Amino acid sequence: MKRLIILFFATTAFYISADAQQYTLGKCLEIGLENNYAIRITRNKEQIAHNNATVANAGYLPTLDLSAGYDASLSGNNAKMRSTGEVVETRNSLDQVARAGIDLNWTVFDGFNITTNYKQLKELERMGETNTRIELEDFIANLAAEYYNFIQQRRRLTNYYNAVQLSKERLRIVEERYNIGNFSRLDYQQAKVDFNADSAQYMKQQEIVITSRIALNEMMAIDQVYTPIETQESDIIINAELDFVELWNGMLENNASLLLADHNIMLTKYDYKKVLSRNYPYVKLNAGYDYSFNRYGSNSYIQRGEWGGNAGVTLGFNIFDGNRRRQIKNSKIEIQNIELMRQQLELSLKADIGNLWQAYQNNLQLLNLERVNVITARENHEIAKERYMLGDLSGIEMREAQQSLLDAEERLISVEYNAKICEISLLQISGTITTILEQ
């Protein structure tokens, strides 16, 4: 009974998602690129960088301030006249002042600092676009890898299910022959152990499949992460036509990490120019118009209004600040460091693409070998099964043939997946990962 319960659970779980919605890789990417939270956050950051890249934020435009105020004072005083000696007393004198004004300030020239600021903001805008591209490429590569991992784990689940069915049939045969005395109890017990082991392995694989499915739903930002899904593809198709020269040139010209390093170099150079801008004079303009109204509690005038404009120009030059020479030296060193880091990154990418290409070629060769091995293992298993049915093969030998077939299929699945991961990685490092969207 326990054996039947295990088999029923395994069979039911195998078909439980038969009505699940089918997804292609393109459909998964379409949903994920629209909904994934990390991508949406990165795009918002890109928009912020775009909003910041304005002439106003750089300092090109003047500032215009409008101000208004009101003051009141209550006072008293005793004043003694010089001519007569008479003391004049004033009590609770309320003086009031109301004023309003508009002021314009404009830095016309500050040693090219404003111009450099604007170029730096535009560079940050381009960097935001590159960061978004990196996020998109990482997402495409990661989702594609998980998509094919899901296919891999589903195929593994199918193989384990078939292993359970074979073990079930073997157990049935052994049990019948054991009951009529053709097989020993040891044969029956061993067949039972093998069946239970295959069932346990199948149940563990179910958990792995569900974990991969949840990971796919999470990457697509599907709120119900347990939603059953199925891949439209059941096999992993490898593109064996990649060209190393094209990949190499694409990496040097289009790799997003190298482009980001180029942005960092430009930003560091702009920082250096901003330090140098302090060697130049600055010119500032200012203008304003003010109006004030005074009401006196004790004065020869009861009230008075004043208005008028003003304008001015300031020319200045920073002769010495004690830090400029040090900052210039450090800025030059920073430029050297950023350029060295860029060269280090390029060398690392060259090593990565070389290793990936070698792994890709090796897996393609292994793929052909493992396909032949699977065909051979299936033939051996069929021969062993026939001999076992005739009683010419022991249970242990039958189990070995069955395990050999399972191992061959497992190696084939692993090699196919590894080759696909190498293909995806090569496309990403060459800056052409978005071609997956066209498939």
C-alpha positions as CSV (number, residue, x, y, z in Angstrom):
1,M,0.0,0.0,0.0
2,K,2.8,2.4,0.9
3,R,4.4,1.7,-2.5
4,L,1.2,2.5,-4.3
5,I,0.8,5.8,-2.4
6,I,4.3,6.9,-3.3
7,L,3.7,6.0,-7.0
8,F,0.3,7.8,-7.0
9,F,1.8,10.9,-5.5
10,A,4.6,10.9,-8.1
11,T,2.3,10.4,-11.0
12,T,-0.2,13.0,-9.9
13,A,2.5,15.6,-9.3
14,F,3.9,14.9,-12.8
15,Y,0.7,15.8,-14.5
16,I,-0.7,18.4,-12.1
17,S,0.5,21.4,-14.1
18,A,-0.8,20.1,-17.5
19,D,-3.1,23.1,-17.8
20,A,-0.5,25.7,-16.9
21,Q,0.0,28.6,-19.2
22,Q,2.9,28.0,-21.7
23,Y,5.6,30.6,-22.0
24,T,8.3,31.1,-24.6
25,L,11.6,32.7,-23.6
26,G,10.5,35.8,-25.6
27,K,7.3,36.0,-23.6
28,C,9.1,35.7,-20.3
29,L,11.5,38.5,-21.3
30,E,8.7,40.7,-22.4
31,I,6.8,40.4,-19.1
32,G,10.0,40.7,-17.1
33,L,11.4,43.7,-18.9
34,E,8.1,45.5,-18.2
35,N,7.5,44.5,-14.6
36,N,10.8,43.6,-13.0
37,Y,11.4,45.9,-10.0
38,A,15.2,46.3,-10.4
39,I,14.7,47.3,-14.0
40,R,12.0,49.8,-13.1
41,I,14.2,51.3,-10.4
42,T,17.2,51.6,-12.7
43,R,15.0,53.3,-15.3
44,N,13.9,55.8,-12.7
45,K,17.5,56.6,-11.9
46,E,18.2,57.1,-15.6
47,Q,15.3,59.6,-15.7
48,I,16.7,61.4,-12.7
49,A,20.1,61.7,-14.5
50,H,18.2,63.0,-17.6
51,N,16.3,65.6,-15.5
52,N,19.6,66.8,-13.9
53,A,21.3,67.4,-17.3
54,T,20.1,71.0,-17.8
55,V,21.8,74.3,-18.3
56,A,20.1,75.6,-15.2
57,N,21.5,72.8,-13.0
58,A,24.9,73.4,-14.5
59,G,24.8,77.1,-13.5
60,Y,24.4,78.8,-16.8
61,L,21.3,80.7,-15.9
62,P,21.0,83.6,-13.4
63,T,19.1,83.5,-10.1
64,L,16.2,85.8,-9.5
65,D,15.1,86.4,-5.9
66,L,12.0,88.2,-4.7
67,S,11.9,89.2,-1.1
68,A,9.6,91.2,1.2
69,G,9.6,92.1,4.9
70,Y,8.0,94.1,7.6
71,D,9.6,95.5,10.8
72,A,8.0,97.4,13.7
73,S,9.6,98.9,16.8
74,L,8.0,100.5,19.8
75,S,10.2,102.9,21.7
76,G,10.3,105.9,24.0
77,N,13.0,108.6,24.6
78,N,13.8,111.7,26.6
79,A,15.5,114.5,24.5
80,K,17.0,117.7,26.1
81,M,17.1,120.7,23.8
82,R,20.5,122.3,23.7
83,S,19.2,125.8,23.2
84,T,16.6,125.9,25.9
85,G,17.4,123.0,28.1
86,E,13.8,121.8,27.7
87,V,13.3,118.1,28.1
88,V,11.0,116.6,25.4
89,E,9.6,113.2,26.3
90,T,8.3,110.7,23.8
91,R,6.5,107.6,24.8
92,N,5.2,104.6,22.8
93,S,6.6,105.7,19.5
94,L,5.7,103.1,16.9
95,D,8.0,103.0,13.8
96,Q,7.1,100.7,11.0
97,V,9.0,99.7,7.8
98,A,7.7,97.6,4.9
99,R,10.0,96.7,2.1
100,A,10.0,94.6,-1.1
101,G,12.7,93.9,-3.6
102,I,13.9,91.8,-6.5
103,D,17.5,90.8,-7.0
104,L,19.3,89.2,-10.0
105,N,22.6,87.4,-9.6
106,W,24.5,85.9,-12.6
107,T,27.8,84.3,-12.7
108,V,28.9,85.1,-16.3
109,F,32.3,83.4,-16.2
110,D,34.1,81.3,-13.6
111,G,37.0,79.8,-15.4
112,F,35.0,77.3,-17.5
113,N,33.6,75.6,-14.3
114,I,30.0,76.1,-15.5
115,T,30.8,74.6,-18.9
116,T,32.5,71.7,-17.3
117,N,29.6,71.2,-15.0
118,Y,27.2,70.9,-17.9
119,K,29.5,68.4,-19.7
120,Q,29.7,66.4,-16.6
121,L,25.9,66.3,-16.2
122,K,25.5,65.2,-19.8
123,E,28.1,62.5,-19.1
124,L,26.2,61.4,-16.0
125,E,23.1,61.2,-18.2
126,R,24.9,58.9,-20.7
127,M,26.2,56.9,-17.7
128,G,22.6,56.5,-16.5
129,E,21.7,55.0,-19.9
130,T,24.7,52.7,-19.8
131,N,23.7,51.6,-16.2
132,T,20.2,50.8,-17.5
133,R,21.7,48.8,-20.4
134,I,23.8,46.8,-17.9
135,E,20.8,46.1,-15.8
136,L,18.8,45.0,-18.8
137,E,21.6,42.8,-20.1
138,D,22.1,41.2,-16.7
139,F,18.4,40.6,-16.5
140,I,18.1,39.0,-19.9
141,A,21.1,36.7,-19.3
142,N,19.8,35.7,-15.8
143,L,16.3,35.1,-16.9
144,A,17.4,33.1,-20.0
145,A,19.7,31.0,-17.8
146,E,16.8,30.3,-15.3
147,Y,14.4,29.6,-18.2
148,Y,16.7,26.9,-19.6
149,N,17.4,25.7,-16.1
150,F,13.7,25.2,-15.7
151,I,13.7,23.1,-19.0
152,Q,16.7,21.2,-17.7
153,Q,15.1,20.4,-14.4
154,R,11.8,19.4,-16.1
155,R,13.7,17.0,-18.4
156,R,15.5,15.6,-15.4
157,L,12.1,15.1,-13.7
158,T,10.8,13.2,-16.7
159,N,13.9,10.9,-16.6
160,Y,13.4,10.2,-12.9
161,Y,9.7,9.5,-13.6
162,N,10.7,7.0,-16.3
163,A,13.1,5.5,-13.8
164,V,10.3,5.1,-11.3
165,Q,8.2,3.4,-13.9
166,L,11.0,1.0,-14.9
167,S,11.6,0.2,-11.2
168,K,7.9,-0.4,-10.7
169,E,7.7,-2.9,-13.5
170,R,10.8,-4.6,-12.3
171,L,9.3,-4.8,-8.8
172,R,6.1,-6.3,-10.2
173,I,8.0,-9.0,-12.1
174,V,10.2,-9.9,-9.1
175,E,7.2,-9.9,-6.8
176,E,5.3,-12.3,-9.1
177,R,8.3,-14.7,-9.5
178,Y,9.0,-14.5,-5.8
179,N,5.5,-15.6,-5.0
180,I,5.9,-18.7,-7.2
181,G,9.4,-19.4,-5.9
182,N,11.5,-18.4,-8.9
183,F,13.2,-15.5,-7.2
184,S,14.7,-15.3,-3.7
185,R,13.5,-12.9,-1.0
186,L,16.8,-11.0,-1.5
187,D,15.9,-10.2,-5.1
188,Y,12.5,-9.0,-4.0
189,Q,14.0,-6.8,-1.3
190,Q,16.6,-5.3,-3.6
191,A,14.0,-4.5,-6.2
192,K,11.9,-2.8,-3.5
193,V,14.8,-0.8,-2.2
194,D,15.6,0.4,-5.8
195,F,12.0,1.4,-6.4
196,N,11.9,3.4,-3.2
197,A,15.2,5.1,-4.0
198,D,14.0,6.1,-7.4
199,S,10.7,7.4,-6.0
200,A,12.6,9.5,-3.4
201,Q,14.9,10.9,-6.1
202,Y,11.8,11.8,-8.2
203,M,10.2,13.6,-5.2
204,K,13.3,15.6,-4.5
205,Q,13.5,16.6,-8.2
206,Q,9.9,17.9,-7.9
207,E,11.1,20.3,-5.3
208,I,13.9,21.6,-7.5
209,V,11.5,22.1,-10.4
210,I,9.1,24.1,-8.2
211,T,12.0,26.2,-6.9
212,S,13.0,27.0,-10.5
213,R,9.5,27.9,-11.4
214,I,9.2,30.3,-8.5
215,A,12.4,31.9,-9.4
216,L,11.1,32.5,-12.9
217,N,7.9,34.0,-11.6
218,E,9.9,36.2,-9.2
219,M,12.1,37.5,-12.0
220,M,9.0,38.3,-14.1
221,A,7.6,40.1,-11.0
222,I,4.5,37.9,-11.1
223,D,2.8,38.5,-7.7
224,Q,1.5,35.0,-7.4
225,V,5.0,33.3,-7.5
226,Y,3.4,29.9,-7.2
227,T,1.6,30.3,-10.5
228,P,2.1,27.1,-12.6
229,I,3.9,27.8,-15.9
230,E,5.2,25.6,-18.6
231,T,7.9,26.4,-21.2
232,Q,6.8,26.0,-24.8
233,E,10.2,24.6,-25.6
234,S,10.9,21.1,-24.2
235,D,14.5,20.9,-25.5
236,I,17.5,23.2,-25.1
237,I,18.6,24.3,-28.6
238,I,22.2,25.3,-28.9
239,N,23.5,27.8,-31.4
240,A,26.7,26.2,-32.7
241,E,27.4,28.9,-35.2
242,L,28.9,31.6,-33.0
243,D,31.9,33.3,-34.5
244,F,34.8,34.1,-32.1
245,V,36.1,37.1,-34.1
246,E,32.7,38.7,-34.1
247,L,32.4,38.1,-30.4
248,W,35.8,39.5,-29.7
249,N,35.3,42.7,-31.7
250,G,31.9,43.1,-30.2
251,M,33.3,42.9,-26.7
252,L,35.9,45.6,-27.4
253,E,33.4,47.9,-29.0
254,N,30.1,47.3,-27.3
255,N,30.7,45.7,-23.9
256,A,28.6,47.8,-21.5
257,S,31.1,47.5,-18.6
258,L,33.9,48.9,-20.8
259,L,31.5,51.8,-21.9
260,L,30.8,52.4,-18.2
261,A,34.5,52.6,-17.5
262,D,34.9,55.1,-20.3
263,H,32.2,57.3,-18.7
264,N,34.1,57.1,-15.4
265,I,37.3,58.3,-17.2
266,M,35.5,61.3,-18.7
267,L,34.0,62.2,-15.3
268,T,37.4,62.1,-13.6
269,K,38.8,64.3,-16.4
270,Y,36.0,66.8,-15.9
271,D,36.8,66.9,-12.1
272,Y,40.4,67.7,-13.1
273,K,39.2,70.6,-15.4
274,K,37.0,71.9,-12.5
275,V,40.1,72.2,-10.3
276,L,42.0,74.0,-13.1
277,S,39.1,76.4,-13.6
278,R,40.1,78.0,-10.3
279,N,43.2,79.4,-12.1
280,Y,41.0,81.8,-14.0
281,P,39.2,84.9,-12.9
282,Y,35.5,85.0,-12.4
283,V,32.9,87.6,-13.4
284,K,29.6,88.1,-11.7
285,L,26.7,90.5,-12.4
286,N,24.1,91.6,-10.0
287,A,21.1,93.9,-10.3
288,G,18.1,94.7,-8.2
289,Y,15.1,96.9,-7.6
290,D,13.8,97.8,-4.1
291,Y,10.9,99.6,-2.5
292,S,10.5,100.5,1.1
293,F,7.8,102.3,3.0
294,N,8.4,103.9,6.5
295,R,5.8,105.1,9.0
296,Y,7.2,107.0,12.0
297,G,5.6,107.4,15.4
298,S,7.8,110.4,16.3
299,N,9.6,112.3,13.5
300,S,9.2,115.4,11.5
301,Y,7.8,113.1,8.8
302,I,4.8,110.9,9.3
303,Q,5.7,108.5,6.5
304,R,8.2,108.1,3.7
305,G,8.5,105.9,0.6
306,E,11.7,105.0,-1.2
307,W,12.4,103.1,-4.4
308,G,15.2,102.6,-6.8
309,G,17.3,100.1,-8.7
310,N,20.9,99.0,-8.5
311,A,23.4,97.2,-10.7
312,G,26.9,96.0,-10.3
313,V,29.7,93.8,-11.7
314,T,32.3,91.8,-9.7
315,L,35.6,90.7,-11.2
316,G,37.6,88.5,-8.9
317,F,40.6,86.1,-9.0
318,N,41.6,83.6,-6.4
319,I,45.3,84.2,-5.9
320,F,46.0,81.5,-3.3
321,D,44.0,78.9,-1.4
322,G,46.7,76.5,-0.2
323,N,45.1,73.4,-1.7
324,R,45.0,73.9,-5.4
325,R,48.4,72.4,-6.3
326,R,47.6,69.3,-4.2
327,Q,44.2,68.8,-5.8
328,I,45.7,69.1,-9.3
329,K,48.3,66.5,-8.5
330,N,45.7,64.1,-7.0
331,S,43.3,64.7,-9.9
332,K,46.0,63.6,-12.3
333,I,46.7,60.5,-10.3
334,E,43.0,59.7,-10.2
335,I,42.8,59.9,-14.0
336,Q,45.7,57.5,-14.2
337,N,44.1,55.1,-11.8
338,I,40.7,55.1,-13.6
339,E,42.5,54.5,-16.9
340,L,44.5,51.6,-15.4
341,M,41.3,50.1,-14.0
342,R,39.8,50.3,-17.5
343,Q,42.8,48.5,-18.9
344,Q,42.5,45.9,-16.1
345,L,38.8,45.4,-16.9
346,E,39.5,45.0,-20.6
347,L,42.2,42.4,-19.9
348,S,39.9,40.5,-17.5
349,L,37.1,40.5,-20.2
350,K,39.6,39.2,-22.7
351,A,40.5,36.3,-20.4
352,D,36.8,35.7,-19.7
353,I,35.8,35.5,-23.3
354,G,38.7,33.2,-24.0
355,N,37.7,30.8,-21.2
356,L,34.1,31.0,-22.2
357,W,34.9,30.2,-25.8
358,Q,37.0,27.2,-24.8
359,A,34.2,25.9,-22.6
360,Y,31.7,26.5,-25.4
361,Q,33.7,24.6,-27.9
362,N,34.4,21.8,-25.4
363,N,30.7,21.5,-24.6
364,L,29.8,21.3,-28.2
365,Q,32.1,18.3,-28.7
366,L,30.9,16.7,-25.5
367,L,27.3,17.2,-26.7
368,N,27.9,15.1,-29.8
369,L,29.6,12.4,-27.6
370,E,26.8,12.3,-25.0
371,R,24.1,12.0,-27.7
372,V,25.8,8.9,-29.0
373,N,26.2,7.6,-25.4
374,V,22.5,8.0,-24.8
375,I,21.6,6.1,-27.9
376,T,24.0,3.3,-26.9
377,A,22.8,3.2,-23.3
378,R,19.1,2.9,-24.5
379,E,20.0,0.0,-26.8
380,N,21.9,-1.7,-23.9
381,H,18.9,-1.1,-21.6
382,E,16.5,-2.7,-24.1
383,I,18.8,-5.7,-24.5
384,A,19.1,-6.0,-20.8
385,K,15.4,-5.7,-20.3
386,E,14.7,-8.5,-22.8
387,R,17.3,-10.8,-21.1
388,Y,15.9,-9.9,-17.7
389,M,12.4,-10.9,-18.8
390,L,13.7,-14.2,-20.0
391,G,15.5,-14.8,-16.7
392,D,19.0,-14.6,-18.3
393,L,20.0,-11.5,-16.4
394,S,20.2,-10.8,-12.6
395,G,18.4,-8.0,-10.9
396,I,21.7,-6.3,-10.1
397,E,22.8,-6.4,-13.7
398,M,19.4,-5.0,-14.8
399,R,19.8,-2.2,-12.2
400,E,23.2,-1.4,-13.6
401,A,21.8,-1.1,-17.1
402,Q,19.0,1.1,-15.9
403,Q,21.4,3.3,-13.9
404,S,23.8,3.6,-16.9
405,L,20.9,4.9,-19.0
406,L,19.9,7.4,-16.4
407,D,23.5,8.6,-16.0
408,A,23.9,9.0,-19.8
409,E,20.7,11.0,-20.0
410,E,21.8,13.1,-17.0
411,R,25.2,13.9,-18.6
412,L,23.5,14.9,-21.8
413,I,21.1,17.3,-20.1
414,S,24.0,18.8,-18.1
415,V,26.1,19.3,-21.2
416,E,23.3,20.9,-23.1
417,Y,22.6,23.3,-20.3
418,N,26.3,24.1,-19.8
419,A,26.7,24.8,-23.6
420,K,23.6,27.1,-23.5
421,I,25.0,29.0,-20.5
422,C,28.3,29.5,-22.3
423,E,26.4,30.7,-25.4
424,I,24.4,33.2,-23.2
425,S,27.6,34.4,-21.5
426,L,29.4,34.9,-24.8
427,L,26.5,37.0,-26.1
428,Q,26.5,39.1,-22.9
429,I,30.2,39.8,-22.8
430,S,30.1,40.7,-26.5
431,G,27.3,43.2,-26.0
432,T,24.9,41.3,-28.2
433,I,22.7,39.6,-25.6
434,T,19.6,41.6,-26.7
435,T,19.6,39.4,-29.9
436,I,17.9,36.8,-27.7
437,L,14.8,39.1,-27.8
438,E,14.6,38.5,-31.6
439,Q,14.5,34.7,-31.3
